[in-house]
Amino acid sequence: MKIARILLLALTLTMTATTLAQPPKRRAEALQKKQQTATPQGSAYRQFPTAQAMPEDVAWRRDLYRKIDITKDPNAALYYPTTPVDGKQNLFAYLFKLILKGQIKAYDYKLDGNEKFTADNIVKGRELMDRYHIFYEEKNGALRVNDADLPSEEVKAFFIKESTYYDQHTATFRSQVTALCPVLMRGDSDFGGEMAQYPMCWIKMSDAAPYLGKLMLMSSSLNNAATLSADDFFTMKRYEGEVYKTVNLQDKLLANYCDDDAALKKEQQKIEKQLTDLQEHVWGRDSAYYARLKADSLAQAQADSLAAAGQKTKTARRTTTTSRRTTTKTKSSSVKQTTSTGSSRKKSSATKTPKQKATRTKSSSSGGKLSVRRQRH
């Protein structure tokens, strides 16, 4: 038994010595191979995008550019926390660290605002930090940025490119985000000035999607245990944003041909309605849609007529009541007038009779003599 233990110990020491005797490069390769064969755990297992890639031969497609205000409640999951804490960070901090590590590429934002995913348009993380005055340290050729120095709080909006398309292979309509652009908001608003926006760079969504699947966001303010990934957030279209541009022949922004804010809002509503109407028409639901509109209009008309009839009834009742009150007042005034007239007549007759009698009496006694008529015999 002791001999077996001694042999086992000697064999272990021999294997350890052989491993240590290997060159450092071979040991590193063996360690890397071991890590690759290890089974990933948790969110590390998701190394692929959940959204289906958009086919190149789609029958219909429309591309829109939206501005997402991530400080508003529907998009707040992308903004908070502004400073990384307890392993949680917002979308900009997560993407910027991926750019610094070289895991995803950043593409320069041109003056026309269009994305250009080519090798000559790639911008490095160092250039972005120099351009937007982000403090960093460099040691042995490696860049180091503290979490407190990241302008996560100043990135209050994102530009996104959204493609809505009809896939004839699956007979489905889909909406997919194809590009992201963090927008830096800086200015002296505390002193009455206006905030200026600085679009930093374009990021290809297909490059970032595998990593966004591991960024978990809080999806509810009422249930803090409910979470979803940033990739699912965009795939499920949980965001809300206003359209500021469409891909058109003249490459114009909506603000270029809308005179004021009212016209801009009307144009945005028109674009949203065009997308909805197209889907309704393709699926044959336009007849049902217009039937529903007709039913709603008839119901509204009926409600208006009932309201009008009720108003007429109230008006008739008021008129009847008013006429009754007027008749009553007229009758009472006529009775009073008749009574006053009769009493005045009685008074006048009562006063006139004594005068007449007095006059007759006076007239009869005014001569003082009586005339006697004699008859002939």
Contacts in CASP RR format, 6 or more apart in sequence:
PFRMAT RR
TARGET T0000
AUTHOR 0000-0000-0000
METHOD contacts of the structure
MODEL  1
MKIARILLLALTLTMTATTLAQPPKRRAEALQKKQQTATPQGSAYRQFPT
AQAMPEDVAWRRDLYRKIDITKDPNAALYYPTTPVDGKQNLFAYLFKLIL
KGQIKAYDYKLDGNEKFTADNIVKGRELMDRYHIFYEEKNGALRVNDADL
PSEEVKAFFIKESTYYDQHTATFRSQVTALCPVLMRGDSDFGGEMAQYPM
CWIKMSDAAPYLGKLMLMSSSLNNAATLSADDFFTMKRYEGEVYKTVNLQ
DKLLANYCDDDAALKKEQQKIEKQLTDLQEHVWGRDSAYYARLKADSLAQ
AQADSLAAAGQKTKTARRTTTTSRRTTTKTKSSSVKQTTSTGSSRKKSSA
TKTPKQKATRTKSSSSGGKLSVRRQRH
19 27 0 8 1.000
22 30 0 8 1.000
40 47 0 8 1.000
43 213 0 8 1.000
43 214 0 8 1.000
43 216 0 8 1.000
44 214 0 8 1.000
46 210 0 8 1.000
46 213 0 8 1.000
46 214 0 8 1.000
46 229 0 8 1.000
47 210 0 8 1.000
48 210 0 8 1.000
49 206 0 8 1.000
49 209 0 8 1.000
49 210 0 8 1.000
49 213 0 8 1.000
49 231 0 8 1.000
50 209 0 8 1.000
50 213 0 8 1.000
50 229 0 8 1.000
50 231 0 8 1.000
50 232 0 8 1.000
50 235 0 8 1.000
51 176 0 8 1.000
51 209 0 8 1.000
51 231 0 8 1.000
51 234 0 8 1.000
51 235 0 8 1.000
52 174 0 8 1.000
53 206 0 8 1.000
54 61 0 8 1.000
54 163 0 8 1.000
54 165 0 8 1.000
54 167 0 8 1.000
54 174 0 8 1.000
54 176 0 8 1.000
54 178 0 8 1.000
55 167 0 8 1.000
55 169 0 8 1.000
58 165 0 8 1.000
58 166 0 8 1.000
58 167 0 8 1.000
58 168 0 8 1.000
59 166 0 8 1.000
59 167 0 8 1.000
59 168 0 8 1.000
60 165 0 8 1.000
60 166 0 8 1.000
60 278 0 8 1.000
61 163 0 8 1.000
61 164 0 8 1.000
61 165 0 8 1.000
61 166 0 8 1.000
62 163 0 8 1.000
62 164 0 8 1.000
62 165 0 8 1.000
62 246 0 8 1.000
62 247 0 8 1.000
62 275 0 8 1.000
63 161 0 8 1.000
63 162 0 8 1.000
63 163 0 8 1.000
63 178 0 8 1.000
63 246 0 8 1.000
63 247 0 8 1.000
64 161 0 8 1.000
64 162 0 8 1.000
64 163 0 8 1.000
64 164 0 8 1.000
64 243 0 8 1.000
64 245 0 8 1.000
64 246 0 8 1.000
64 247 0 8 1.000
64 271 0 8 1.000
65 159 0 8 1.000
65 160 0 8 1.000
65 161 0 8 1.000
65 162 0 8 1.000
65 243 0 8 1.000
65 244 0 8 1.000
65 245 0 8 1.000
65 246 0 8 1.000
66 159 0 8 1.000
66 160 0 8 1.000
66 162 0 8 1.000
66 241 0 8 1.000
66 242 0 8 1.000
66 243 0 8 1.000
66 244 0 8 1.000
67 157 0 8 1.000
67 158 0 8 1.000
67 159 0 8 1.000
67 183 0 8 1.000
67 241 0 8 1.000
67 242 0 8 1.000
67 244 0 8 1.000
68 75 0 8 1.000
68 78 0 8 1.000
68 157 0 8 1.000
68 158 0 8 1.000
68 159 0 8 1.000
68 160 0 8 1.000
68 239 0 8 1.000
68 240 0 8 1.000
68 241 0 8 1.000
69 75 0 8 1.000
69 156 0 8 1.000
69 157 0 8 1.000
69 241 0 8 1.000
70 76 0 8 1.000
70 78 0 8 1.000
70 79 0 8 1.000
70 90 0 8 1.000
70 91 0 8 1.000
70 155 0 8 1.000
70 156 0 8 1.000
70 157 0 8 1.000
70 158 0 8 1.000
71 79 0 8 1.000
71 156 0 8 1.000
72 240 0 8 1.000
73 221 0 8 1.000
74 238 0 8 1.000
74 239 0 8 1.000
74 240 0 8 1.000
75 239 0 8 1.000
75 240 0 8 1.000
75 241 0 8 1.000
77 217 0 8 1.000
77 218 0 8 1.000
77 219 0 8 1.000
77 233 0 8 1.000
77 238 0 8 1.000
78 90 0 8 1.000
78 91 0 8 1.000
78 158 0 8 1.000
78 217 0 8 1.000
78 230 0 8 1.000
78 233 0 8 1.000
78 239 0 8 1.000
79 90 0 8 1.000
79 91 0 8 1.000
79 156 0 8 1.000
80 90 0 8 1.000
81 88 0 8 1.000
81 89 0 8 1.000
81 90 0 8 1.000
82 90 0 8 1.000
82 152 0 8 1.000
82 153 0 8 1.000
83 147 0 8 1.000
83 148 0 8 1.000
83 152 0 8 1.000
83 153 0 8 1.000
84 93 0 8 1.000
84 147 0 8 1.000
84 152 0 8 1.000
88 216 0 8 1.000
89 147 0 8 1.000
89 152 0 8 1.000
89 215 0 8 1.000
90 152 0 8 1.000
91 158 0 8 1.000
91 182 0 8 1.000
91 215 0 8 1.000
91 230 0 8 1.000
92 150 0 8 1.000
92 151 0 8 1.000
92 152 0 8 1.000
92 155 0 8 1.000
92 182 0 8 1.000
93 147 0 8 1.000
93 150 0 8 1.000
93 152 0 8 1.000
94 211 0 8 1.000
94 212 0 8 1.000
94 215 0 8 1.000
94 230 0 8 1.000
95 104 0 8 1.000
95 180 0 8 1.000
95 182 0 8 1.000
95 203 0 8 1.000
95 208 0 8 1.000
96 150 0 8 1.000
96 182 0 8 1.000
98 104 0 8 1.000
98 208 0 8 1.000
98 211 0 8 1.000
99 105 0 8 1.000
99 106 0 8 1.000
99 125 0 8 1.000
99 128 0 8 1.000
99 201 0 8 1.000
99 203 0 8 1.000
100 125 0 8 1.000
100 143 0 8 1.000
100 145 0 8 1.000
103 211 0 8 1.000
104 203 0 8 1.000
104 204 0 8 1.000
104 207 0 8 1.000
104 208 0 8 1.000
104 211 0 8 1.000
105 122 0 8 1.000
105 203 0 8 1.000
105 204 0 8 1.000
105 207 0 8 1.000
106 122 0 8 1.000
106 123 0 8 1.000
106 124 0 8 1.000
106 125 0 8 1.000
106 128 0 8 1.000
106 200 0 8 1.000
106 201 0 8 1.000
106 202 0 8 1.000
106 203 0 8 1.000
107 115 0 8 1.000
107 116 0 8 1.000
107 117 0 8 1.000
107 118 0 8 1.000
107 121 0 8 1.000
107 122 0 8 1.000
107 123 0 8 1.000
107 201 0 8 1.000
107 202 0 8 1.000
107 203 0 8 1.000
107 204 0 8 1.000
108 116 0 8 1.000
108 121 0 8 1.000
108 122 0 8 1.000
108 123 0 8 1.000
108 201 0 8 1.000
108 202 0 8 1.000
109 181 0 8 1.000
109 199 0 8 1.000
109 200 0 8 1.000
109 201 0 8 1.000
109 202 0 8 1.000
110 116 0 8 1.000
110 121 0 8 1.000
112 251 0 8 1.000
113 199 0 8 1.000
114 251 0 8 1.000
115 161 0 8 1.000
115 179 0 8 1.000
115 181 0 8 1.000
115 202 0 8 1.000
115 204 0 8 1.000
116 202 0 8 1.000
117 179 0 8 1.000
117 202 0 8 1.000
117 204 0 8 1.000
123 201 0 8 1.000
125 143 0 8 1.000
126 136 0 8 1.000
126 143 0 8 1.000
128 134 0 8 1.000
128 200 0 8 1.000
128 201 0 8 1.000
129 135 0 8 1.000
129 136 0 8 1.000
129 143 0 8 1.000
129 145 0 8 1.000
132 151 0 8 1.000
132 184 0 8 1.000
132 198 0 8 1.000
132 200 0 8 1.000
134 145 0 8 1.000
134 149 0 8 1.000
134 150 0 8 1.000
134 151 0 8 1.000
135 145 0 8 1.000
135 146 0 8 1.000
135 149 0 8 1.000
136 143 0 8 1.000
136 144 0 8 1.000
136 145 0 8 1.000
136 149 0 8 1.000
137 143 0 8 1.000
137 144 0 8 1.000
137 145 0 8 1.000
138 144 0 8 1.000
151 184 0 8 1.000
154 184 0 8 1.000
154 185 0 8 1.000
154 186 0 8 1.000
155 182 0 8 1.000
155 183 0 8 1.000
155 184 0 8 1.000
155 185 0 8 1.000
155 200 0 8 1.000
156 183 0 8 1.000
156 185 0 8 1.000
157 183 0 8 1.000
157 185 0 8 1.000
157 197 0 8 1.000
158 180 0 8 1.000
158 181 0 8 1.000
158 182 0 8 1.000
158 183 0 8 1.000
159 180 0 8 1.000
159 181 0 8 1.000
159 183 0 8 1.000
159 199 0 8 1.000
160 177 0 8 1.000
160 179 0 8 1.000
160 180 0 8 1.000
160 181 0 8 1.000
160 234 0 8 1.000
160 239 0 8 1.000
161 177 0 8 1.000
161 178 0 8 1.000
161 179 0 8 1.000
162 175 0 8 1.000
162 176 0 8 1.000
162 177 0 8 1.000
162 178 0 8 1.000
163 175 0 8 1.000
163 176 0 8 1.000
163 177 0 8 1.000
163 178 0 8 1.000
164 173 0 8 1.000
164 174 0 8 1.000
164 175 0 8 1.000
164 275 0 8 1.000
165 173 0 8 1.000
165 174 0 8 1.000
165 176 0 8 1.000
166 172 0 8 1.000
166 173 0 8 1.000
166 282 0 8 1.000
167 173 0 8 1.000
167 174 0 8 1.000
173 279 0 8 1.000
173 282 0 8 1.000
175 237 0 8 1.000
176 205 0 8 1.000
176 235 0 8 1.000
177 205 0 8 1.000
177 234 0 8 1.000
178 204 0 8 1.000
178 205 0 8 1.000
178 206 0 8 1.000
179 202 0 8 1.000
179 203 0 8 1.000
179 204 0 8 1.000
179 205 0 8 1.000
180 202 0 8 1.000
180 203 0 8 1.000
180 205 0 8 1.000
180 208 0 8 1.000
181 199 0 8 1.000
181 200 0 8 1.000
181 201 0 8 1.000
181 202 0 8 1.000
181 203 0 8 1.000
182 199 0 8 1.000
182 200 0 8 1.000
182 201 0 8 1.000
182 203 0 8 1.000
183 197 0 8 1.000
183 198 0 8 1.000
183 199 0 8 1.000
183 200 0 8 1.000
184 197 0 8 1.000
184 198 0 8 1.000
184 199 0 8 1.000
184 200 0 8 1.000
185 195 0 8 1.000
185 196 0 8 1.000
185 197 0 8 1.000
185 198 0 8 1.000
186 195 0 8 1.000
186 196 0 8 1.000
186 198 0 8 1.000
187 193 0 8 1.000
187 194 0 8 1.000
187 195 0 8 1.000
187 196 0 8 1.000
189 195 0 8 1.000
205 234 0 8 1.000
209 231 0 8 1.000
212 229 0 8 1.000
212 230 0 8 1.000
212 231 0 8 1.000
212 234 0 8 1.000
213 229 0 8 1.000
213 230 0 8 1.000
213 231 0 8 1.000
213 232 0 8 1.000
214 229 0 8 1.000
215 229 0 8 1.000
215 230 0 8 1.000
215 231 0 8 1.000
216 227 0 8 1.000
216 228 0 8 1.000
216 229 0 8 1.000
216 230 0 8 1.000
217 227 0 8 1.000
217 228 0 8 1.000
217 229 0 8 1.000
217 230 0 8 1.000
217 233 0 8 1.000
218 224 0 8 1.000
218 226 0 8 1.000
218 227 0 8 1.000
219 226 0 8 1.000
219 227 0 8 1.000
219 228 0 8 1.000
219 233 0 8 1.000
219 238 0 8 1.000
220 226 0 8 1.000
228 236 0 8 1.000
228 238 0 8 1.000
232 238 0 8 1.000
233 239 0 8 1.000
242 268 0 8 1.000
243 254 0 8 1.000
243 268 0 8 1.000
243 271 0 8 1.000
243 272 0 8 1.000
244 253 0 8 1.000
244 254 0 8 1.000
244 255 0 8 1.000
245 252 0 8 1.000
245 253 0 8 1.000
245 254 0 8 1.000
246 254 0 8 1.000
246 271 0 8 1.000
254 264 0 8 1.000
254 267 0 8 1.000
254 268 0 8 1.000
255 264 0 8 1.000
258 264 0 8 1.000
258 266 0 8 1.000
258 267 0 8 1.000
277 286 0 8 1.000
280 286 0 8 1.000
280 289 0 8 1.000
END
